[in-house]
Amino acid sequence: MYKRLILGIARERGISVIDALIAVYNSFVSDKIDDYNSSFYYDAPQNILNAFIYGEIE
C-alpha cells in the first residue's frame, strides 16, 4: 500500500521518492492506512492517493 502511494506522490509532485516517503509518513493518510479497523486500507490505491493530494477523504 505504502509503496504505490509513495511512488504516486513522487510522480504527481515531481519530488524524490525520499521526500515523498517523508511526506506520506507525516500525513493524516498514514494514520488512516494503519487503522485496520477502518475500510480506508482497502480502498483503491488511486482513492488513497487522491485523499493525500486533496487533503480529504471522499
All heavy atoms as TSV, in Angstrom:
chain	resi	resn	atom	element	x	y	z
A	1	MET	N	N	0.829	-1.183	0.000
A	1	MET	CA	C	0.000	0.000	0.000
A	1	MET	C	C	0.878	1.253	0.000
A	1	MET	O	O	0.668	2.150	-0.811
A	1	MET	CB	C	-0.915	-0.032	1.219
A	1	MET	CG	C	-1.831	1.152	1.313
A	1	MET	SD	S	-2.898	1.426	-0.113
A	1	MET	CE	C	-3.735	-0.114	-0.229
A	2	TYR	N	N	1.807	1.302	0.917
A	2	TYR	CA	C	2.656	2.484	1.012
A	2	TYR	C	C	3.510	2.687	-0.234
A	2	TYR	O	O	3.727	3.819	-0.663
A	2	TYR	CB	C	3.552	2.409	2.248
A	2	TYR	CG	C	2.859	2.813	3.520
A	2	TYR	CD1	C	2.502	1.877	4.469
A	2	TYR	CD2	C	2.561	4.146	3.768
A	2	TYR	CE1	C	1.867	2.253	5.633
A	2	TYR	CE2	C	1.929	4.537	4.924
A	2	TYR	CZ	C	1.584	3.577	5.862
A	2	TYR	OH	O	0.956	3.958	7.013
A	3	LYS	N	N	3.994	1.603	-0.803
A	3	LYS	CA	C	4.871	1.713	-1.974
A	3	LYS	C	C	4.161	2.435	-3.118
A	3	LYS	O	O	4.713	3.365	-3.701
A	3	LYS	CB	C	5.314	0.319	-2.422
A	3	LYS	CG	C	6.181	0.335	-3.655
A	3	LYS	CD	C	6.529	-1.075	-4.071
A	3	LYS	CE	C	7.273	-1.073	-5.382
A	3	LYS	NZ	N	7.561	-2.437	-5.830
A	4	ARG	N	N	2.948	2.014	-3.430
A	4	ARG	CA	C	2.193	2.658	-4.512
A	4	ARG	C	C	1.932	4.122	-4.211
A	4	ARG	O	O	2.019	4.976	-5.089
A	4	ARG	CB	C	0.868	1.950	-4.723
A	4	ARG	CG	C	0.998	0.614	-5.360
A	4	ARG	CD	C	-0.384	0.060	-5.602
A	4	ARG	NE	N	-0.292	-1.325	-5.999
A	4	ARG	CZ	C	-1.225	-2.213	-5.806
A	4	ARG	NH1	N	-2.347	-1.867	-5.210
A	4	ARG	NH2	N	-1.078	-3.448	-6.197
A	5	LEU	N	N	1.576	4.396	-2.964
A	5	LEU	CA	C	1.274	5.774	-2.576
A	5	LEU	C	C	2.505	6.659	-2.691
A	5	LEU	O	O	2.451	7.755	-3.254
A	5	LEU	CB	C	0.717	5.810	-1.152
A	5	LEU	CG	C	0.345	7.175	-0.602
A	5	LEU	CD1	C	-0.727	7.836	-1.468
A	5	LEU	CD2	C	-0.146	7.034	0.831
A	6	ILE	N	N	3.619	6.199	-2.195
A	6	ILE	CA	C	4.861	6.979	-2.230
A	6	ILE	C	C	5.299	7.236	-3.672
A	6	ILE	O	O	5.646	8.362	-4.035
A	6	ILE	CB	C	5.967	6.276	-1.418
A	6	ILE	CG1	C	5.603	6.326	0.066
A	6	ILE	CG2	C	7.329	6.889	-1.677
A	6	ILE	CD1	C	6.394	5.383	0.937
A	7	LEU	N	N	5.259	6.206	-4.497
A	7	LEU	CA	C	5.647	6.378	-5.898
A	7	LEU	C	C	4.675	7.299	-6.629
A	7	LEU	O	O	5.091	8.116	-7.456
A	7	LEU	CB	C	5.735	5.025	-6.595
A	7	LEU	CG	C	6.856	4.109	-6.111
A	7	LEU	CD1	C	6.777	2.750	-6.796
A	7	LEU	CD2	C	8.211	4.741	-6.328
A	8	GLY	N	N	3.397	7.206	-6.327
A	8	GLY	CA	C	2.402	8.079	-6.942
A	8	GLY	C	C	2.600	9.531	-6.572
A	8	GLY	O	O	2.495	10.428	-7.413
A	9	ILE	N	N	2.906	9.783	-5.318
A	9	ILE	CA	C	3.128	11.156	-4.861
A	9	ILE	C	C	4.401	11.719	-5.481
A	9	ILE	O	O	4.430	12.875	-5.911
A	9	ILE	CB	C	3.185	11.207	-3.325
A	9	ILE	CG1	C	1.797	10.921	-2.768
A	9	ILE	CG2	C	3.710	12.547	-2.828
A	9	ILE	CD1	C	1.768	10.609	-1.302
A	10	ALA	N	N	5.446	10.918	-5.534
A	10	ALA	CA	C	6.700	11.370	-6.152
A	10	ALA	C	C	6.455	11.750	-7.608
A	10	ALA	O	O	6.947	12.779	-8.085
A	10	ALA	CB	C	7.760	10.282	-6.048
A	11	ARG	N	N	5.677	10.952	-8.310
A	11	ARG	CA	C	5.380	11.217	-9.719
A	11	ARG	C	C	4.495	12.456	-9.875
A	11	ARG	O	O	4.775	13.327	-10.692
A	11	ARG	CB	C	4.694	9.998	-10.332
A	11	ARG	CG	C	4.411	10.127	-11.809
A	11	ARG	CD	C	3.705	8.910	-12.387
A	11	ARG	NE	N	2.437	8.662	-11.724
A	11	ARG	CZ	C	2.164	7.635	-10.920
A	11	ARG	NH1	N	3.097	6.729	-10.681
A	11	ARG	NH2	N	0.994	7.481	-10.363
A	12	GLU	N	N	3.440	12.554	-9.083
A	12	GLU	CA	C	2.486	13.674	-9.187
A	12	GLU	C	C	3.123	15.018	-8.841
A	12	GLU	O	O	2.842	16.018	-9.477
A	12	GLU	CB	C	1.285	13.438	-8.270
A	12	GLU	CG	C	0.341	12.371	-8.735
A	12	GLU	CD	C	-0.470	12.772	-9.931
A	12	GLU	OE1	O	-0.863	13.951	-10.029
A	12	GLU	OE2	O	-0.704	11.910	-10.793
A	13	ARG	N	N	3.938	15.025	-7.823
A	13	ARG	CA	C	4.529	16.283	-7.349
A	13	ARG	C	C	5.910	16.557	-7.917
A	13	ARG	O	O	6.485	17.617	-7.674
A	13	ARG	CB	C	4.587	16.281	-5.825
A	13	ARG	CG	C	3.202	16.305	-5.211
A	13	ARG	CD	C	3.259	16.728	-3.799
A	13	ARG	NE	N	1.918	16.955	-3.290
A	13	ARG	CZ	C	1.655	17.116	-2.017
A	13	ARG	NH1	N	2.624	17.066	-1.131
A	13	ARG	NH2	N	0.415	17.332	-1.627
A	14	GLY	N	N	6.489	15.589	-8.608
A	14	GLY	CA	C	7.812	15.773	-9.174
A	14	GLY	C	C	8.889	15.899	-8.115
A	14	GLY	O	O	9.819	16.692	-8.264
A	15	ILE	N	N	8.757	15.109	-7.049
A	15	ILE	CA	C	9.741	15.139	-5.961
A	15	ILE	C	C	10.428	13.784	-5.877
A	15	ILE	O	O	10.000	12.818	-6.492
A	15	ILE	CB	C	9.081	15.503	-4.606
A	15	ILE	CG1	C	7.998	14.499	-4.219
A	15	ILE	CG2	C	8.509	16.914	-4.662
A	15	ILE	CD1	C	7.377	14.730	-2.849
A	16	SER	N	N	11.482	13.723	-5.086
A	16	SER	CA	C	12.199	12.459	-4.933
A	16	SER	C	C	11.367	11.480	-4.112
A	16	SER	O	O	10.459	11.869	-3.377
A	16	SER	CB	C	13.546	12.690	-4.245
A	16	SER	OG	O	13.357	12.974	-2.872
A	17	VAL	N	N	11.688	10.217	-4.257
A	17	VAL	CA	C	10.988	9.174	-3.512
A	17	VAL	C	C	11.188	9.364	-2.011
A	17	VAL	O	O	10.259	9.162	-1.226
A	17	VAL	CB	C	11.470	7.776	-3.969
A	17	VAL	CG1	C	10.884	6.682	-3.109
A	17	VAL	CG2	C	11.117	7.551	-5.431
A	18	ILE	N	N	12.357	9.792	-1.598
A	18	ILE	CA	C	12.635	10.016	-0.174
A	18	ILE	C	C	11.754	11.133	0.379
A	18	ILE	O	O	11.173	11.005	1.459
A	18	ILE	CB	C	14.132	10.336	0.065
A	18	ILE	CG1	C	15.013	9.179	-0.397
A	18	ILE	CG2	C	14.381	10.678	1.522
A	18	ILE	CD1	C	14.769	7.857	0.298
A	19	ASP	N	N	11.629	12.222	-0.371
A	19	ASP	CA	C	10.770	13.317	0.068
A	19	ASP	C	C	9.307	12.877	0.122
A	19	ASP	O	O	8.572	13.259	1.029
A	19	ASP	CB	C	10.916	14.531	-0.848
A	19	ASP	CG	C	12.259	15.217	-0.687
A	19	ASP	OD1	O	12.893	15.052	0.380
A	19	ASP	OD2	O	12.682	15.916	-1.631
A	20	ALA	N	N	8.896	12.066	-0.842
A	20	ALA	CA	C	7.521	11.548	-0.841
A	20	ALA	C	C	7.297	10.625	0.350
A	20	ALA	O	O	6.245	10.677	0.986
A	20	ALA	CB	C	7.237	10.824	-2.149
A	21	LEU	N	N	8.280	9.794	0.657
A	21	LEU	CA	C	8.180	8.894	1.798
A	21	LEU	C	C	7.982	9.678	3.089
A	21	LEU	O	O	7.108	9.353	3.897
A	21	LEU	CB	C	9.444	8.032	1.884
A	21	LEU	CG	C	9.480	7.026	3.003
A	21	LEU	CD1	C	10.010	5.700	2.480
A	21	LEU	CD2	C	10.358	7.512	4.126
A	22	ILE	N	N	8.763	10.705	3.277
A	22	ILE	CA	C	8.651	11.536	4.477
A	22	ILE	C	C	7.284	12.214	4.535
A	22	ILE	O	O	6.640	12.253	5.591
A	22	ILE	CB	C	9.798	12.561	4.532
A	22	ILE	CG1	C	11.127	11.838	4.742
A	22	ILE	CG2	C	9.557	13.599	5.624
A	22	ILE	CD1	C	12.355	12.697	4.522
A	23	ALA	N	N	6.824	12.709	3.405
A	23	ALA	CA	C	5.518	13.381	3.355
A	23	ALA	C	C	4.396	12.420	3.718
A	23	ALA	O	O	3.477	12.768	4.470
A	23	ALA	CB	C	5.286	13.979	1.972
A	24	VAL	N	N	4.457	11.203	3.195
A	24	VAL	CA	C	3.399	10.218	3.468
A	24	VAL	C	C	3.375	9.843	4.938
A	24	VAL	O	O	2.321	9.837	5.570
A	24	VAL	CB	C	3.585	8.958	2.595
A	24	VAL	CG1	C	2.703	7.822	3.091
A	24	VAL	CG2	C	3.281	9.269	1.152
A	25	TYR	N	N	4.511	9.516	5.501
A	25	TYR	CA	C	4.537	9.050	6.889
A	25	TYR	C	C	4.227	10.163	7.890
A	25	TYR	O	O	3.919	9.870	9.039
A	25	TYR	CB	C	5.864	8.374	7.212
A	25	TYR	CG	C	5.899	6.949	6.722
A	25	TYR	CD1	C	6.630	6.603	5.595
A	25	TYR	CD2	C	5.170	5.955	7.353
A	25	TYR	CE1	C	6.652	5.297	5.131
A	25	TYR	CE2	C	5.179	4.656	6.904
A	25	TYR	CZ	C	5.925	4.328	5.796
A	25	TYR	OH	O	5.929	3.033	5.336
A	26	ASN	N	N	4.274	11.408	7.464
A	26	ASN	CA	C	3.926	12.524	8.346
A	26	ASN	C	C	2.540	13.091	8.043
A	26	ASN	O	O	2.205	14.163	8.526
A	26	ASN	CB	C	4.964	13.634	8.234
A	26	ASN	CG	C	6.266	13.244	8.877
A	26	ASN	OD1	O	6.283	12.699	9.964
A	26	ASN	ND2	N	7.363	13.508	8.200
A	27	SER	N	N	1.738	12.371	7.276
A	27	SER	CA	C	0.419	12.873	6.899
A	27	SER	C	C	-0.698	12.117	7.620
A	27	SER	O	O	-0.476	11.053	8.201
A	27	SER	CB	C	0.220	12.743	5.391
A	27	SER	OG	O	0.014	11.388	5.047
A	28	PHE	N	N	-1.897	12.667	7.529
A	28	PHE	CA	C	-3.060	12.024	8.136
A	28	PHE	C	C	-3.394	10.708	7.425
A	28	PHE	O	O	-3.989	9.807	8.020
A	28	PHE	CB	C	-4.280	12.956	8.084
A	28	PHE	CG	C	-4.931	13.042	6.725
A	28	PHE	CD1	C	-6.043	12.273	6.444
A	28	PHE	CD2	C	-4.436	13.873	5.731
A	28	PHE	CE1	C	-6.653	12.337	5.207
A	28	PHE	CE2	C	-5.032	13.954	4.501
A	28	PHE	CZ	C	-6.148	13.182	4.231
A	29	VAL	N	N	-2.977	10.569	6.184
A	29	VAL	CA	C	-3.266	9.361	5.423
A	29	VAL	C	C	-2.588	8.144	6.058
A	29	VAL	O	O	-3.153	7.054	6.092
A	29	VAL	CB	C	-2.829	9.540	3.952
A	29	VAL	CG1	C	-2.964	8.257	3.169
A	29	VAL	CG2	C	-3.642	10.638	3.293
A	30	SER	N	N	-1.401	8.329	6.586
A	30	SER	CA	C	-0.685	7.242	7.231
A	30	SER	C	C	-1.466	6.699	8.417
A	30	SER	O	O	-1.570	5.487	8.602
A	30	SER	CB	C	0.697	7.720	7.685
A	30	SER	OG	O	1.382	6.684	8.339
A	31	ASP	N	N	-2.060	7.585	9.208
A	31	ASP	CA	C	-2.870	7.140	10.346
A	31	ASP	C	C	-4.084	6.350	9.877
A	31	ASP	O	O	-4.470	5.361	10.495
A	31	ASP	CB	C	-3.334	8.335	11.179
A	31	ASP	CG	C	-2.186	9.042	11.867
A	31	ASP	OD1	O	-1.160	8.385	12.138
A	31	ASP	OD2	O	-2.322	10.247	12.143
A	32	LYS	N	N	-4.690	6.781	8.795
A	32	LYS	CA	C	-5.866	6.087	8.250
A	32	LYS	C	C	-5.493	4.721	7.690
A	32	LYS	O	O	-6.219	3.755	7.873
A	32	LYS	CB	C	-6.537	6.924	7.155
A	32	LYS	CG	C	-7.108	8.216	7.645
A	32	LYS	CD	C	-8.286	7.964	8.535
A	32	LYS	CE	C	-8.939	9.262	8.942
A	32	LYS	NZ	N	-10.028	9.046	9.879
A	33	ILE	N	N	-4.371	4.638	7.001
A	33	ILE	CA	C	-3.931	3.354	6.447
A	33	ILE	C	C	-3.628	2.374	7.569
A	33	ILE	O	O	-3.954	1.192	7.476
A	33	ILE	CB	C	-2.693	3.541	5.544
A	33	ILE	CG1	C	-3.075	4.295	4.271
A	33	ILE	CG2	C	-2.062	2.200	5.193
A	33	ILE	CD1	C	-1.897	4.698	3.407
A	34	ASP	N	N	-3.001	2.849	8.635
A	34	ASP	CA	C	-2.614	1.982	9.746
A	34	ASP	C	C	-3.780	1.567	10.630
A	34	ASP	O	O	-3.625	0.691	11.478
A	34	ASP	CB	C	-1.549	2.655	10.599
A	34	ASP	CG	C	-0.215	2.756	9.878
A	34	ASP	OD1	O	-0.021	2.027	8.881
A	34	ASP	OD2	O	0.624	3.559	10.310
A	35	ASP	N	N	-4.946	2.159	10.445
A	35	ASP	CA	C	-6.139	1.777	11.215
A	35	ASP	C	C	-6.846	0.649	10.465
A	35	ASP	O	O	-7.670	0.881	9.598
A	35	ASP	CB	C	-7.076	2.967	11.385
A	35	ASP	CG	C	-8.308	2.627	12.203
A	35	ASP	OD1	O	-8.384	1.492	12.724
A	35	ASP	OD2	O	-9.188	3.495	12.306
A	36	TYR	N	N	-6.480	-0.568	10.810
A	36	TYR	CA	C	-7.007	-1.730	10.088
A	36	TYR	C	C	-8.471	-2.016	10.402
A	36	TYR	O	O	-9.076	-2.883	9.792
A	36	TYR	CB	C	-6.146	-2.961	10.367
A	36	TYR	CG	C	-4.711	-2.744	9.960
A	36	TYR	CD1	C	-3.706	-2.626	10.911
A	36	TYR	CD2	C	-4.368	-2.631	8.621
A	36	TYR	CE1	C	-2.390	-2.406	10.534
A	36	TYR	CE2	C	-3.061	-2.411	8.230
A	36	TYR	CZ	C	-2.084	-2.306	9.195
A	36	TYR	OH	O	-0.786	-2.091	8.820
A	37	ASN	N	N	-9.041	-1.300	11.348
A	37	ASN	CA	C	-10.461	-1.453	11.651
A	37	ASN	C	C	-11.327	-0.611	10.727
A	37	ASN	O	O	-12.542	-0.748	10.724
A	37	ASN	CB	C	-10.745	-1.074	13.106
A	37	ASN	CG	C	-10.127	-2.066	14.064
A	37	ASN	OD1	O	-10.135	-3.266	13.813
A	37	ASN	ND2	N	-9.575	-1.572	15.155
A	38	SER	N	N	-10.708	0.257	9.962
A	38	SER	CA	C	-11.465	1.065	9.009
A	38	SER	C	C	-11.319	0.455	7.618
A	38	SER	O	O	-10.459	-0.386	7.369
A	38	SER	CB	C	-10.970	2.509	8.994
A	38	SER	OG	O	-9.743	2.603	8.314
A	39	SER	N	N	-12.150	0.888	6.708
A	39	SER	CA	C	-12.089	0.350	5.348
A	39	SER	C	C	-11.123	1.134	4.458
A	39	SER	O	O	-10.911	0.762	3.309
A	39	SER	CB	C	-13.482	0.368	4.728
A	39	SER	OG	O	-13.945	1.699	4.614
A	40	PHE	N	N	-10.521	2.198	4.984
A	40	PHE	CA	C	-9.637	3.030	4.173
A	40	PHE	C	C	-8.459	2.236	3.624
A	40	PHE	O	O	-8.043	2.428	2.486
A	40	PHE	CB	C	-9.138	4.220	4.995
A	40	PHE	CG	C	-8.370	5.231	4.191
A	40	PHE	CD1	C	-9.023	6.087	3.322
A	40	PHE	CD2	C	-6.998	5.339	4.302
A	40	PHE	CE1	C	-8.331	7.021	2.569
A	40	PHE	CE2	C	-6.294	6.260	3.562
A	40	PHE	CZ	C	-6.962	7.106	2.694
A	41	TYR	N	N	-7.932	1.332	4.406
A	41	TYR	CA	C	-6.805	0.499	3.988
A	41	TYR	C	C	-7.134	-0.272	2.715
A	41	TYR	O	O	-6.269	-0.515	1.880
A	41	TYR	CB	C	-6.426	-0.474	5.107
A	41	TYR	CG	C	-5.324	-1.430	4.740
A	41	TYR	CD1	C	-3.997	-1.032	4.811
A	41	TYR	CD2	C	-5.602	-2.724	4.314
A	41	TYR	CE1	C	-2.971	-1.906	4.472
A	41	TYR	CE2	C	-4.582	-3.598	3.973
A	41	TYR	CZ	C	-3.273	-3.185	4.057
A	41	TYR	OH	O	-2.261	-4.038	3.712
A	42	TYR	N	N	-8.399	-0.644	2.558
A	42	TYR	CA	C	-8.820	-1.473	1.431
A	42	TYR	C	C	-9.317	-0.664	0.233
A	42	TYR	O	O	-9.708	-1.237	-0.767
A	42	TYR	CB	C	-9.912	-2.446	1.881
A	42	TYR	CG	C	-9.426	-3.337	2.996
A	42	TYR	CD1	C	-9.804	-3.110	4.306
A	42	TYR	CD2	C	-8.552	-4.387	2.730
A	42	TYR	CE1	C	-9.341	-3.918	5.327
A	42	TYR	CE2	C	-8.079	-5.195	3.749
A	42	TYR	CZ	C	-8.486	-4.961	5.045
A	42	TYR	OH	O	-8.010	-5.759	6.049
A	43	ASP	N	N	-9.310	0.658	0.336
A	43	ASP	CA	C	-9.727	1.495	-0.789
A	43	ASP	C	C	-8.776	1.310	-1.967
A	43	ASP	O	O	-7.640	0.865	-1.803
A	43	ASP	CB	C	-9.713	2.978	-0.395
A	43	ASP	CG	C	-11.021	3.442	0.181
A	43	ASP	OD1	O	-11.977	2.655	0.210
A	43	ASP	OD2	O	-11.089	4.610	0.609
A	44	ALA	N	N	-9.259	1.707	-3.132
A	44	ALA	CA	C	-8.418	1.653	-4.326
A	44	ALA	C	C	-7.211	2.573	-4.141
A	44	ALA	O	O	-7.333	3.648	-3.541
A	44	ALA	CB	C	-9.230	2.089	-5.539
A	45	PRO	N	N	-6.057	2.162	-4.617
A	45	PRO	CA	C	-4.850	2.988	-4.466
A	45	PRO	C	C	-5.028	4.416	-4.982
A	45	PRO	O	O	-4.501	5.353	-4.386
A	45	PRO	CB	C	-3.801	2.233	-5.271
A	45	PRO	CG	C	-4.256	0.812	-5.240
A	45	PRO	CD	C	-5.754	0.876	-5.257
A	46	GLN	N	N	-5.769	4.593	-6.069
A	46	GLN	CA	C	-5.988	5.940	-6.608
A	46	GLN	C	C	-6.795	6.796	-5.631
A	46	GLN	O	O	-6.536	7.990	-5.488
A	46	GLN	CB	C	-6.696	5.875	-7.963
A	46	GLN	CG	C	-6.808	7.220	-8.639
A	46	GLN	CD	C	-5.447	7.824	-8.971
A	46	GLN	OE1	O	-4.547	7.126	-9.430
A	46	GLN	NE2	N	-5.280	9.106	-8.736
A	47	ASN	N	N	-7.744	6.204	-4.926
A	47	ASN	CA	C	-8.527	6.950	-3.939
A	47	ASN	C	C	-7.657	7.402	-2.770
A	47	ASN	O	O	-7.824	8.503	-2.255
A	47	ASN	CB	C	-9.691	6.113	-3.417
A	47	ASN	CG	C	-10.757	5.899	-4.455
A	47	ASN	OD1	O	-10.786	6.582	-5.480
A	47	ASN	ND2	N	-11.625	4.938	-4.217
A	48	ILE	N	N	-6.734	6.553	-2.367
A	48	ILE	CA	C	-5.827	6.909	-1.274
A	48	ILE	C	C	-4.877	8.019	-1.724
A	48	ILE	O	O	-4.636	8.968	-0.978
A	48	ILE	CB	C	-5.065	5.666	-0.778
A	48	ILE	CG1	C	-6.078	4.679	-0.165
A	48	ILE	CG2	C	-3.991	6.042	0.226
A	48	ILE	CD1	C	-5.495	3.342	0.205
A	49	LEU	N	N	-4.389	7.922	-2.944
A	49	LEU	CA	C	-3.530	8.975	-3.493
A	49	LEU	C	C	-4.293	10.291	-3.568
A	49	LEU	O	O	-3.775	11.340	-3.179
A	49	LEU	CB	C	-3.012	8.585	-4.873
A	49	LEU	CG	C	-2.152	9.611	-5.607
A	49	LEU	CD1	C	-0.894	9.941	-4.814
A	49	LEU	CD2	C	-1.795	9.112	-6.995
A	50	ASN	N	N	-5.529	10.254	-4.033
A	50	ASN	CA	C	-6.350	11.467	-4.108
A	50	ASN	C	C	-6.599	12.056	-2.724
A	50	ASN	O	O	-6.604	13.276	-2.563
A	50	ASN	CB	C	-7.673	11.180	-4.809
A	50	ASN	CG	C	-7.506	10.962	-6.286
A	50	ASN	OD1	O	-6.506	11.351	-6.874
A	50	ASN	ND2	N	-8.481	10.311	-6.899
A	51	ALA	N	N	-6.814	11.212	-1.733
A	51	ALA	CA	C	-7.009	11.698	-0.372
A	51	ALA	C	C	-5.779	12.462	0.099
A	51	ALA	O	O	-5.894	13.521	0.723
A	51	ALA	CB	C	-7.311	10.533	0.574
A	52	PHE	N	N	-4.607	11.955	-0.213
A	52	PHE	CA	C	-3.379	12.641	0.174
A	52	PHE	C	C	-3.238	13.968	-0.573
A	52	PHE	O	O	-2.970	15.004	0.024
A	52	PHE	CB	C	-2.156	11.766	-0.101
A	52	PHE	CG	C	-0.871	12.444	0.255
A	52	PHE	CD1	C	-0.376	12.352	1.537
A	52	PHE	CD2	C	-0.171	13.190	-0.670
A	52	PHE	CE1	C	0.803	13.005	1.883
A	52	PHE	CE2	C	0.997	13.840	-0.342
A	52	PHE	CZ	C	1.492	13.732	0.949
A	53	ILE	N	N	-3.435	13.931	-1.874
A	53	ILE	CA	C	-3.239	15.135	-2.694
A	53	ILE	C	C	-4.209	16.238	-2.322
A	53	ILE	O	O	-3.820	17.401	-2.206
A	53	ILE	CB	C	-3.355	14.769	-4.196
A	53	ILE	CG1	C	-2.153	13.926	-4.611
A	53	ILE	CG2	C	-3.430	16.033	-5.053
A	53	ILE	CD1	C	-2.252	13.331	-5.997
A	54	TYR	N	N	-5.476	15.896	-2.147
A	54	TYR	CA	C	-6.503	16.907	-1.892
A	54	TYR	C	C	-6.741	17.184	-0.411
A	54	TYR	O	O	-7.481	18.081	-0.059
A	54	TYR	CB	C	-7.817	16.509	-2.576
A	54	TYR	CG	C	-7.674	16.408	-4.073
A	54	TYR	CD1	C	-7.864	15.218	-4.730
A	54	TYR	CD2	C	-7.300	17.528	-4.830
A	54	TYR	CE1	C	-7.708	15.113	-6.104
A	54	TYR	CE2	C	-7.135	17.436	-6.194
A	54	TYR	CZ	C	-7.344	16.223	-6.832
A	54	TYR	OH	O	-7.175	16.150	-8.195
A	55	GLY	N	N	-6.113	16.389	0.462
A	55	GLY	CA	C	-6.211	16.626	1.893
A	55	GLY	C	C	-7.537	16.261	2.521
A	55	GLY	O	O	-7.849	16.698	3.620
A	56	GLU	N	N	-8.317	15.418	1.827
A	56	GLU	CA	C	-9.597	14.982	2.387
A	56	GLU	C	C	-9.970	13.621	1.845
A	56	GLU	O	O	-9.543	13.229	0.766
A	56	GLU	CB	C	-10.699	15.986	2.078
A	56	GLU	CG	C	-10.989	16.161	0.614
A	56	GLU	CD	C	-12.035	17.236	0.341
A	56	GLU	OE1	O	-12.263	18.075	1.216
A	56	GLU	OE2	O	-12.600	17.206	-0.751
A	57	ILE	N	N	-10.756	12.916	2.619
A	57	ILE	CA	C	-11.221	11.587	2.210
A	57	ILE	C	C	-12.582	11.740	1.582
A	57	ILE	O	O	-13.465	12.388	2.133
A	57	ILE	CB	C	-11.269	10.660	3.428
A	57	ILE	CG1	C	-9.866	10.491	4.004
A	57	ILE	CG2	C	-11.855	9.298	3.027
A	57	ILE	CD1	C	-9.812	9.721	5.278
A	58	GLU	N	N	-12.744	11.132	0.410
A	58	GLU	CA	C	-14.021	11.232	-0.307
A	58	GLU	C	C	-15.087	10.388	0.325
A	58	GLU	O	O	-14.892	9.374	0.840
A	58	GLU	CB	C	-13.838	10.793	-1.758
A	58	GLU	CG	C	-12.902	11.691	-2.504
A	58	GLU	CD	C	-12.627	11.173	-3.913
A	58	GLU	OE1	O	-13.135	10.120	-4.294
A	58	GLU	OE2	O	-11.884	11.835	-4.614
